[in-house]
């Protein structure tokens, strides 16, 4: 049935196509129409049904081919005819197939176009969505910005709410509104704030004005006081003749006091305490004075008060020009005109000068002992190193004869180790090295001592400077420390008495040495013995010679003698025997007794290191063994003892060269064969061992 | 004034019987007690800077010089001036010295004369102490009761040293004599006069004999005269030792050797034929005491005119230095 259907349709189609061809001469039109027709047909027909039809036709074609093949195998004419008929039928079916194919193609195209159209619509809708999202986002941002906005009024510190209600007048606070309306409340508080601030500003202005009035009053009073000064000066001038008449030293004292006020604090302390002592002890023992350029000091003081607090920094070169004295400045200016460059050496020199600069004023203290020998000390204060240095000179009532004796009264020697360990050879201030380095000076402080004076520790203490305290915070180099009053008081007293004692001792020693150099030994009382040896030479020796002698090795290794001691060589002879005694005198003599190192040249060379007899004599001379003699340690007493011992030693040898003339109980005693060096007063005097 | 201890002179030393202590006495009347355990076997952690200093320092009586020391099982015997005293070991090693256990006074002829007890020798079998004294005599005391048993009288000057062996005692004196005594009879049966022998004499130093010791067949002695070895029976000088000294104060036999010291830089150990075997450098200017022991350990202590005491454990070199100051 379907077959018939299709065939009819085909026929119809064919017909129509034929008719259209015949009806319309314009082939384009025909084609268009065919296309339109086929499109509409494709629309109207169902695709599934066409597919079924297609399958059916294919089945039919296959059927026909099978029949044709069967017929061909028969090969009869009848068959040929049938084949022909069947061939036509198959061809028709193929035409139908073609038609179906075309329809399908049309349908596919229409579907594709519809899909494309749909896709475009979706795209445009998506784009629209994106735009809307973006817009929403932007609006959100704007909203948060608005929410975060802070008004200026929030920064103003307002009166607390309770105070506001308590203090503000009703017309401003308007509690009935503001209690409910936050915004109105804020506005009201701001208004109250503004009113209050205006009032305070007015009060401030009033106070400033009153202050100015008071200042003006003060200035007026001050100018009146200033006007008083010339009158006072006139009064002073008028009193002068009266002062002269009454021999009052008021003016001099006033001058000195004025100079004292210009002294740097450490020197002022020294001056004050020392002059107090001089008043008590009298001018014959201690005199104190101030010398130096007062104008310069005044200038320095002004400069210092101007730059109050800002300490003079050592490495600051620009300052140095100001600080140096006028001459220097002028010189420098000249140089500046000639050549701007200052040579390196000059720069270094200026730097050195700057670091080692001392205060223009100095204090002179002179300590005198009874016989007129005086030691003059000049104390300088180093401004930048902040230490006190001392220069000294001796004044003697009469010239000293004798070389070694003169050395004893040399200032350097007297002041050496006045207190234990205080040689004055290095700065006591721990920061000195740092300051020198900071100024670019490579030499040690030690190097400058001959030039500027010695920084003894006692000098610092007399000026109230105690560096032990500074050591603790060494890193704060520029820390200003106040001189300590009590330290200065105690040190000045101690120093003056120590120095006087030392001076006295030295004068005595000088006399002793003078005698010894002449070969004279002061006879010691109650020692009625004849000494056969004689002192033939006494002279001072240097450390190299002293230390090279084998006899001194022991004392040096024990640390009992050092280069700081005063060293002498005494030669005692008796016939062919020669005794060389090296004597080390400590600076503390006579508190510390002299130390003897002996070498005997007789029958070979003997010293304490190889000979017990010499060692026994040294023991007697140097130690506290011989109690009865412990009262007097003076050099003369020791020399007498030495001569006695040598006599005894030589006489006990039994040599005919030294006939014994001293009474000895036993020439030798004990396993150590000790000689009788001890003298006991019994009868005419007797020598025993122990 | 310096402290006199810098010029210390140690005249005598002895070991305690327990072997733990070295006792030394000086001319200032001080006795130093050194703790040898602590010195020879120091515990590093407990070591103090003064470990080589005396553990105790006692000042005896009136400060008269300590001339000689001897030790017995129970007592430290100290010879000073005019007396010999015995001290309990316990009290000596105690930090505070109490009273001596016993004292023997030596009466001198005159009040002036002081008698030094220059040398002590303890005869163990007899329990007797022989004291060579400054009054030219040797006194023999029995330690049981402290009674004077015998007096050897023969020297013309004070006696430097005494030593004994097998019923014989030898003494050396300032008069230059070396005398041999029979302990049973108390008589001198032989004597030597080294300074009369030209090979031995050194007139520039003196004739005194500082030390003499007895060996089995030999005598060694020296002082002003050279150190020399004498045959005990023939009394001939067999060997004259050639060492550069200025007086011998110590000489004794040890292990086929002669140990000798005095005013010299070294303490010598010499063979009988005269070869120097060991030269031990010493701190002292003059050695007055050298004592040697072999048990419980080898130890040689050398002291003299110096605050230092040298200690040798090998007898060959100086191990340690003790400070008596």
Contacts between the chains, C-beta under 8 A, distances in Angstrom:
chain1	res1	chain2	res2	distance
A	558	B	6	6.4
A	560	B	2	6.5
A	560	B	6	7.8
A	592	B	1	7.8
A	593	B	1	5.1
A	593	B	2	8.0
A	595	B	2	7.3
A	603	B	204	6.4
A	608	B	285	6.9
A	609	B	285	6.2
A	610	B	246	7.6
A	610	B	263	7.4
A	610	B	265	7.9
A	610	B	285	6.2
A	611	B	246	7.4
A	611	B	263	7.3
A	611	B	285	7.0
A	612	B	9	7.6
A	612	B	263	6.6
A	612	B	285	5.5
A	612	B	286	4.6
A	612	B	305	5.0
A	615	B	7	6.5
A	615	B	285	5.7
A	615	B	305	5.8
A	616	B	7	8.0
A	618	B	7	6.7
A	619	B	4	6.6
A	619	B	7	3.6
A	622	B	1	7.5
A	622	B	2	5.0
A	622	B	6	7.9
A	622	B	7	7.3
A	623	B	1	6.2
A	623	B	2	4.8
A	623	B	3	6.5
A	623	B	4	4.0
A	623	B	6	6.7
A	623	B	7	5.7
A	624	B	1	4.2
A	624	B	2	7.2
A	624	B	3	6.8
A	624	B	4	5.7
A	625	B	4	4.0
A	625	B	7	7.4
A	625	B	28	7.5
A	630	B	1	6.9
A	633	B	1	6.6
A	654	B	206	7.9
A	665	B	112	6.6
A	668	B	174	6.7
A	668	B	208	7.8
A	669	B	116	6.7
A	669	B	134	6.8
A	669	B	158	7.2
A	670	B	11	7.4
A	670	B	27	7.9
A	670	B	65	6.9
A	670	B	67	6.4
A	670	B	116	5.3
A	670	B	118	6.5
A	670	B	134	7.3
A	670	B	158	7.9
A	671	B	11	5.8
A	671	B	67	6.7
A	671	B	118	5.3
A	671	B	119	7.3
A	671	B	160	5.6
A	671	B	161	7.5
A	671	B	210	7.0
A	671	B	249	6.4
A	671	B	288	5.8
A	672	B	9	6.0
A	672	B	11	6.3
A	672	B	27	7.0
A	672	B	249	8.0
A	672	B	286	7.2
A	672	B	288	6.0
A	672	B	305	6.9
A	673	B	174	7.8
A	673	B	208	7.1
A	673	B	247	7.9
A	674	B	27	7.8
A	690	B	64	7.0
A	690	B	65	6.6
A	690	B	81	7.6
A	690	B	114	7.6
